[in-house]
Amino acid sequence: MCSTKVSTGGARVARLVLTVVGFLSTVAAAAHWDHAVDLDENYRLLWSIAGQDITFEVQARTLGYVGLGFSTDGTIYGADIVIGWVDAGQVHFQDRHFIMTSNGEPHVDPSQDYILLLGYQNATHTVLRFRRKLDTCDTVHDVPITNDTIRIIYMYHSRDPKNGAQGIGTLPDPTDAFKDSVPIFLTQRVNQVPIELDSRTRTLELRNKDVPIPQTDENLRWCTTFKLDQFVRKHHMIRYEPIIEKRSNIPHLKHIVLYECQGSTPELEIMSREFGRSCGQVEKELLTCNSIVAAWSRGSEGFTYPLEAGYALDSYQARFYMMETHYMGFQSNSVDLTPRVDNSGLRLYYTTTLRKHDAGVLSVGIQPNWRHIIPPGQDQVLSEGHCIEECTQRAFPRPGINIFAVMMQTNHMGKKISLRQVRQREELTPIAHDTNVDANYQEFRRLHTPVKALPGDRLIAECTYDSTGRKTIALGGYTSRDETCLVLTLYYPRQKELTSCHSIPSLPTVLHAVGINELAAGTNPIRISSPPEIAGMTLEERLVTYDWRVNFNAFQNVIRKGAFKPLCWSARNTPIPGTDNIDAYAPELTKFWRPIPTCSFSGGTSAGGSNSINRFVTERDISLDWPPLEDERNNVIEGAARSKSIRSSAASTSLAAGLATVSRVILFVIFINTVRLL
């Protein structure tokens, strides 16, 4: 009788222990992810930001080692990376960095600033979850994560290093394990929470049709035109997201941009009945389809509008839309040259339940024009496009507009870009800025809090270029060979007076900047009449042969301080009355904005501590200490298929403390039940 009682009580205790252990395993594996992107068909990256910490999970289709790194320029040298693998039930995890002499293999950091939270394998995948400070203040070996564009480096290999080795030469084939670098911004992103579809909220899919992916390393820009005449009354677009036909096509998709077209032309009508054309054949139509409605780049999840605003879809305002898809061909060393076609595109969510405000798009920057000159051989060329006070005073409503998202655009030489705001000669905190832009990465970034721009404010798009790789000048223009400096802003409430607010240096300013006093009248090509030493030379010859190395500083000074022409245009490409004959100048500021250092000290190699504050982070504050159950839609690993769930002893203090508390509860329950059984 007594042994039966003990046996029953022991079984009850065993069941209790198994239940609590199961709960602990669920907590260890659970996480809520704000963001998830597929870097290729075998590698998914998930992350969330809480305060000054960022937590990642890598899900890679391999049973070997995996790596995730951060680079400012896309090259491995100087990059910050973590390497991890699971071997015989043991998780190995190392904070590493690349140096020039490493022959492609990263060195282990003296300061381990990443915290492993979880690692396991199943039959097909390796999963690692880890956390770090946004800015670890390890200025030697770690790359800070700010609002700037960063290049994600990712690696995976089929084999593990032997015996958990860390020395150089022990990582199998690191050059083969390296897959690619992908531009992305990890902060200033929208959380794509699910949208319930009903009779009022629907989706519209805009897809390409059997576009052949180039079989060489050439790129292809493909333009497909859509006629959306079903919106006989106004609807609001509240979200868009990518439609990726095949995960294997992801490496070949560079970006997808949807433009709204102005007016209805016979050519647009014809193109809307076709499956698409090379964008090189529709350059004229692209000039009329110049308002970006949606943009996706590899690494983007799409975009969701704030609850107070939506983008108006109304056939009476715009019927034609053009979708530009940029494809990258097969690399020259690719072994898989199987012909492929693509049917990817964009999915738009729209509703008949109108939001409080129509959202608008305002373009700020330099008018694409030859007067935007970028001299060669310079590591920093500064250009500014002004949206002047007179334009915002006439166009903005009295309460102002609320800018909630921006897209920054330069071409290949762009290094930095900022949208500055000036009010009554005082410079406010920039609306947005990026010190590490990538011309191939186009995506709207959502500001944490909308920024108010009032009538009479001046907005300035400031771009910095690196032209050290060029021997001739670059000019502003619309093609990919030209340069640009534009910031597209999403805002509400929409006003119809002003859609593009640009500027361009005046002709006298440009001529003065390159040492020309006067042009000869009626000449073709245009020739110079004075000064005498260059009289008779054509304008093009002067720009091409000018000694930019000697004269660059003087040129830059004249361009920045000289007169410019404001170009404040409505959606119909007509100037706002009273602004078309103004000569404007850079503002004389009485107060300047200066950035705050991200760390409270310099040269440190600690994990940051409480004084390590990243001043540029704008993500919302969430807690990952005790997260809700995992959203399996973001998980390529099915929960039921998981095995070897291993938790690192270096887990977070708060979570470890929680587990320790529950462990004490288990021991106490076992003790109580044991006493009862005696």
Secondary structure, DSSP 8 states (H G I E B T S, - for coil): -HHHHHHHHHHHHHHHHHHHHHHHHHHHH----SEEEEEETTEEEEEEEETTEEEEEEEES-SS-EEEEEESSSSSTT-EEEEEEEETTEEEEEEEE--TTSTT--EE-SS--EEEEEEEE-SS-EEEEEEEES----TTT-----SS-EEEEEEE-SS--GGG--STT-SS-HHHHEEEEEEE-SSS----------SSEEEEEEE--SEE--SSS-EEEEEEEEE----SS-EEEEEEEEE-S-GGGGGGEEEEEEEE--S--HHHHHHTTSS-EEGGG-HHHHHH--EEEEEEETT---EE--TTEEEEE-TTT--EEEEEEEEE---TT-S-----EE--EEEEEEESS--SEEEEEEEEEE-SSTTSEE-SS-S-EEEEEEE-HHHHHHHS-TT-EEEEEEEEEE-TTEEEEEEEEEETTEE---SEEESS--TT----EEEEEEEEE-TT-EEEEEEEE--TT-SS-EEB-SSTTSB-EEEEEEEES--SS-SEEEEEE-HHHHHHHTT--EE-TT-SS-BEEESGGGTT-BHHHHHHHS-HHHHHHHHHHHHHHS-EEEEEE-TTS-B-TT-TT--B-----SB------SSSSSS--S---TT---TT--------SS-----GGG-SS-GGG-EEEE--TT--HHHHHHHHHHHHHHHHHHHHHHHHH-
